Amino acid sequence: MKITARYAFVLSRIVLVGAALLAFGARAEVIDIDNAELARLSAAGVPVIDIRTEGEWKETGVVPGSRLITLFDEQGRADAPAWLAKVKGVAGPEQPVIVICRSGNRTRAASQLLSQQAGYRTVYNVKAGIRAWAGDNRPLVPAATAVATCPAGARC
């Protein structure tokens, strides 16, 4: 069978689309969760990454056991590579992680960063943030307690 240039072009496009679909299917799953699911997953050992600023942690307290790793500073700037390196010190891409912020807005960006750029397979996004957690009278601890749990070598 003689392969024409047109046939080769079409075949290469089919292969490209197939590869893209496979890569898309291998991407992480971002799952929005509520407070009950946060409590269940955290109790099961899934790490909670609190991406808020230090001032926010001190103001409200944090979910017990949280790892405090700020993504966006007070001016809204982020150093994504540095943040990802710190998160990898807590959990690798093959492990599930939970991300939480004040209201669930910043964690959308964090979840996408973890899933699309860092290859995390399962990312749980706390959709209503620490506000809802506190509003439900769930347990909070002082930020100083959580800072002590940061991974070795990470500045949280």
C-alpha positions as CSV (number, residue, x, y, z in Angstrom):
1,M,0.0,0.0,0.0
2,K,1.4,3.4,-1.0
3,I,1.1,6.1,1.7
4,T,0.4,9.5,0.2
5,A,1.5,12.7,1.8
6,R,-2.1,13.6,2.6
7,Y,-2.7,10.2,4.2
8,A,0.5,10.6,6.3
9,F,-0.7,14.0,7.4
10,V,-4.1,12.8,8.5
11,L,-2.6,9.8,10.3
12,S,-0.2,12.1,12.2
13,R,-3.1,14.3,13.3
14,I,-5.1,11.3,14.5
15,V,-2.1,10.1,16.5
16,L,-1.6,13.6,18.0
17,V,-5.3,13.9,19.0
18,G,-5.2,10.4,20.5
19,A,-2.1,11.3,22.5
20,A,-3.7,14.5,23.7
21,L,-6.8,12.7,24.8
22,L,-4.7,10.2,26.7
23,A,-2.7,13.0,28.4
24,F,-5.9,14.7,29.3
25,G,-7.3,11.5,30.8
26,A,-4.1,11.1,32.9
27,R,-4.5,14.6,34.4
28,A,-5.4,15.1,38.0
29,E,-8.9,15.1,39.2
30,V,-9.9,18.3,41.1
31,I,-12.7,17.5,43.5
32,D,-14.7,20.2,45.3
33,I,-15.4,19.1,48.9
34,D,-17.4,20.5,51.8
35,N,-16.5,20.6,55.5
36,A,-17.7,17.0,56.3
37,E,-15.5,15.6,53.5
38,L,-12.6,17.8,54.7
39,A,-12.9,16.4,58.2
40,R,-13.1,12.8,56.9
41,L,-10.2,13.1,54.5
42,S,-8.0,14.9,57.0
43,A,-8.7,12.2,59.6
44,A,-7.7,9.6,57.0
45,G,-4.3,11.3,56.7
46,V,-4.7,13.3,53.5
47,P,-2.6,16.4,54.0
48,V,-4.3,19.8,54.2
49,I,-2.3,22.6,52.5
50,D,-3.5,26.0,53.8
51,I,-2.4,28.5,51.1
52,R,-3.4,31.7,52.9
53,T,-1.0,34.3,54.2
54,E,0.5,34.4,57.6
55,G,-1.7,37.2,58.7
56,E,-4.8,35.2,57.7
57,W,-3.6,32.2,59.6
58,K,-3.0,34.2,62.8
59,E,-6.4,35.9,62.4
60,T,-8.6,32.8,62.2
61,G,-6.4,29.9,63.2
62,V,-6.1,26.8,61.0
63,V,-7.5,23.4,60.5
64,P,-5.6,21.0,62.9
65,G,-2.7,19.3,61.1
66,S,-2.6,21.8,58.3
67,R,0.6,22.5,56.4
68,L,0.9,26.3,56.0
69,I,2.3,27.0,52.6
70,T,1.4,30.5,51.2
71,L,0.7,30.6,47.5
72,F,-0.3,34.3,47.0
73,D,1.3,37.1,49.0
74,E,-0.6,40.1,50.3
75,Q,-0.2,41.8,46.8
76,G,-1.6,38.7,45.0
77,R,1.8,37.6,43.6
78,A,2.8,34.0,43.5
79,D,6.0,32.1,43.1
80,A,4.5,28.9,41.7
81,P,7.8,26.9,41.3
82,A,8.8,27.6,44.9
83,W,5.3,26.8,46.2
84,L,5.2,23.5,44.2
85,A,8.5,22.5,45.7
86,K,7.2,23.1,49.2
87,V,4.0,21.1,48.5
88,K,6.1,18.2,47.1
89,G,7.9,18.2,50.5
90,V,4.5,17.3,52.0
91,A,3.0,15.0,49.3
92,G,4.1,13.8,45.9
93,P,2.0,13.9,42.8
94,E,0.8,10.4,43.2
95,Q,-0.7,11.2,46.7
96,P,-3.9,13.1,47.2
97,V,-3.8,16.6,48.7
98,I,-6.4,19.0,50.1
99,V,-6.1,22.8,49.5
100,I,-7.8,25.4,51.6
101,C,-7.9,29.2,51.6
102,R,-10.3,31.8,53.1
103,S,-13.3,31.4,50.8
104,G,-12.4,28.8,48.1
105,N,-11.3,31.3,45.4
106,R,-7.6,31.1,45.6
107,T,-7.7,27.3,45.9
108,R,-9.2,27.0,42.5
109,A,-6.0,28.4,41.0
110,A,-3.9,26.3,43.4
111,S,-5.8,23.1,42.4
112,Q,-5.3,23.8,38.7
113,L,-1.6,24.5,39.3
114,L,-1.2,21.1,41.1
115,S,-3.2,19.2,38.6
116,Q,-2.2,20.7,35.3
117,Q,1.4,21.8,35.9
118,A,2.6,19.4,38.7
119,G,0.7,16.3,37.7
120,Y,-1.1,15.7,41.0
121,R,-3.6,13.0,40.4
122,T,-6.2,13.9,43.1
123,V,-6.6,17.4,44.4
124,Y,-9.4,18.2,46.9
125,N,-10.5,21.8,46.8
126,V,-12.3,23.0,49.9
127,K,-15.0,24.9,48.1
128,A,-16.1,27.3,50.9
129,G,-12.7,27.7,52.6
130,I,-11.8,28.4,56.3
131,R,-14.8,30.8,56.6
132,A,-17.2,28.0,56.3
133,W,-15.1,25.7,58.5
134,A,-15.1,28.3,61.3
135,G,-18.8,29.1,60.6
136,D,-19.7,25.5,61.3
137,N,-17.7,25.7,64.6
138,R,-15.2,23.1,63.4
139,P,-11.9,22.9,65.3
140,L,-9.2,25.5,64.7
141,V,-5.8,25.7,66.2
142,P,-3.3,28.6,66.4
143,A,-1.1,29.0,63.4
144,A,2.0,28.5,65.5
145,T,0.9,24.9,66.1
146,A,0.7,24.2,62.3
147,V,3.9,26.0,61.4
148,A,5.8,23.4,63.5
149,T,4.5,20.7,61.1
150,C,6.1,22.2,57.9
151,P,8.3,19.7,56.1
152,A,12.0,19.9,56.8
153,G,13.8,22.4,54.6
154,A,10.6,24.2,53.7
155,R,9.9,27.7,54.7
156,C,6.2,27.9,55.3
